[in-house]
Amino acid sequence: MSIVHSDGLGQFQQDIAAPHASRVDTKWVQEHSSDFRHFHWPPKATEMNIIEVIRDALLHAVEKRSPPPRTPMDLLTALQDS
């Protein structure tokens, strides 16, 4: 990941469904999790459109902010931070 995304902005996307994760893979991800951001895809997700999953993750992150965004510019900043 550090070679491909030397800027540190790479994300590893993995659905955590058991049939898609070997023990070797799971161990490697755990050992190297500090090297990249890990985007957890819900197991057995019926919606395979990445946009919907990302939208939900951003919505959840923005809803947790305190204070909540009050202006469009605050919202843009919150989304970029998330």
C-alpha positions, -999 to 999 in steps of 0.1 A, spaced: 0 0 0 28 24 8 43 19 -27 11 24 -46 -3 52 -23 28 69 -10 7 99 -2 -10 78 26 -45 82 11 -50 47 -1 -78 26 13 -82 -11 15 -117 -23 8 -128 -57 20 -161 -73 26 -156 -93 58 -178 -122 47 -161 -154 59 -159 -170 24 -138 -141 12 -112 -140 40 -85 -166 45 -66 -168 78 -35 -156 60 -53 -126 46 -69 -118 79 -36 -120 98 -18 -98 72 -45 -71 74 -43 -71 112 -5 -69 112 -5 -41 86 -36 -22 96 -16 9 107 -2 12 72 -35 22 55 -71 30 60 -94 0 60 -128 5 46 -151 -22 60 -177 -34 35 -207 -50 52 -207 -87 48 -234 -101 25 -243 -65 14 -272 -65 -9 -262 -31 -22 -230 -35 -41 -229 1 -53 -198 16 -36 -214 51 -37 -242 41 -14 -219 25 11 -196 56 11 -226 79 14 -238 60 44 -203 61 60 -200 99 54 -235 105 67 -227 86 99 -194 105 103 -210 139 98 -239 131 122 -214 123 149 -198 157 147 -202 182 175 -213 208 168 -231 197 136 -225 216 104 -247 247 101 -238 261 67 -231 245 33 -194 254 38 -194 237 72 -209 206 56 -183 207 28 -155 209 54 -171 181 75 -174 158 44 -138 165 33 -125 158 69 -144 126 70 
